[in-house]
Amino acid sequence: MSTTIPRETARHVLWRYGHKGGAHPGSFTQHLMAAIEAADLQNRAILRDTYPALSAALHLARYDETGIAQLQRIATGEGPLGCRCGDTAGPFTADGRCETCSGDAQ
């Protein structure tokens, strides 16, 4: 199952890492991002279940070599990466597909 990353979440993660397209989140989201990053495996799993989009976006930014570019595309609304339907409104999944196409794969 893919997790949809909303535009606002992508912008918050980009801000956290100092990349173009970022937007300053509220203090709760800032602390939540820090907690997800600092958590051990068990607690990170709990946070991932509770905050799947934020966890997926942070994972993209930290561990995927194209993650920042994917988040920037989500943040700017340029459209999904490789979505077969051409949807540009979003929100998009971590693999760059729109919700409709992501649902087809399930």
C-alpha positions in Angstrom: 0.0 0.0 0.0 1.3 3.4 -1.0 1.1 6.4 1.2 -0.1 9.7 -0.2 2.1 12.7 0.5 0.0 15.9 0.5 1.6 19.1 -0.9 1.7 20.8 2.5 3.6 17.8 4.0 6.1 17.8 1.2 6.7 21.5 1.7 7.3 21.0 5.4 9.9 18.3 4.9 11.6 20.4 2.2 11.8 23.2 4.8 13.3 20.9 7.4 16.2 20.0 5.1 16.6 23.6 3.7 15.5 22.9 0.2 13.7 25.1 -2.4 10.0 24.9 -2.2 9.8 24.4 1.6 7.4 26.0 3.9 7.8 26.7 7.6 5.5 24.3 9.6 4.0 25.0 13.0 5.9 24.1 16.1 4.0 20.8 16.6 5.0 19.6 13.2 8.6 20.7 13.7 8.7 18.6 17.0 7.0 15.7 15.3 9.5 15.6 12.5 12.3 15.7 15.0 10.7 12.9 17.0 10.2 10.7 14.0 13.9 11.1 13.0 15.2 10.5 16.5 13.0 7.5 17.3 14.2 4.0 17.7 12.8 1.3 15.4 9.9 0.4 17.6 8.8 4.0 18.2 9.4 5.0 14.6 7.0 2.2 13.6 4.4 3.6 16.0 4.8 7.1 14.6 4.7 5.8 11.1 1.4 4.2 11.7 0.0 7.4 13.2 1.6 9.8 10.8 2.1 7.8 7.6 2.4 10.8 5.1 4.9 12.7 7.2 7.0 9.5 7.9 7.0 8.7 4.2 8.1 12.2 3.2 10.9 12.2 5.8 12.0 8.8 4.5 12.1 10.0 0.9 14.1 13.1 1.9 16.7 11.1 3.9 17.1 7.8 2.1 15.9 8.1 -1.5 18.4 9.7 -4.0 15.5 11.2 -5.9 13.5 11.9 -2.8 14.0 15.7 -2.7 13.2 16.0 -6.4 10.0 14.0 -5.8 9.0 16.1 -2.9 9.7 19.3 -4.8 7.4 18.1 -7.6 4.7 17.3 -5.1 5.2 20.6 -3.4 4.9 22.7 -6.6 2.0 20.7 -8.0 3.9 19.9 -11.2 2.3 16.5 -11.3 3.1 13.0 -10.4 6.2 11.3 -11.5 5.2 8.7 -14.1 1.5 8.7 -13.4 -0.2 7.1 -16.4 -3.3 9.3 -16.2 -1.5 12.7 -16.3 -3.2 14.0 -13.1 -1.5 17.2 -12.0 -3.8 18.1 -9.1 -2.6 15.6 -6.5 -2.2 14.5 -3.8 0.4 11.9 -4.9 1.8 8.8 -3.4 5.5 8.4 -2.5 6.1 6.7 -5.8 4.7 9.6 -7.8 1.3 8.3 -8.8 -2.1 10.0 -8.1 -4.5 8.6 -5.6 -6.7 7.1 -8.4 -3.9 5.2 -10.1 -2.5 4.2 -6.7 -5.9 2.7 -5.8 -5.9 0.7 -9.1 -2.8 -1.1 -8.1 -4.2 -2.3 -4.8 
